[in-house]
Amino acid sequence: MLDLAAHRKGPPSPHGRVGPVCPALTPEQIARGLERGRLQIDDGILERRCSSCGDFYPLDTEFWYFQPSKREGTHHMCKACYLGYRRRWRVRTQMTRRPT
């Protein structure tokens, strides 16, 4: 089982983060994420599934962009997938742009 005290340790920041790396999730949000398969607990570490590649990564800012407006406080794609998406988007939009 996940130790919520360890998950919530650290001083609160003005951006809603509780620790240096973890967004603050309520027990209800964690339970809903576990039930729906978006979250998992591996060796006591809360992990989130990337919607693009499907892999689970620890729920911290090393692997996820912090977005307080989102349900779980992070972007739905891991950083690697999001950077690849942005790279492809830039190439695609530059190819369709008309010269000025």
Order of alpha helices (4+ residues) and beta strands (2+ residues): alpha-alpha-beta-beta-beta-alpha
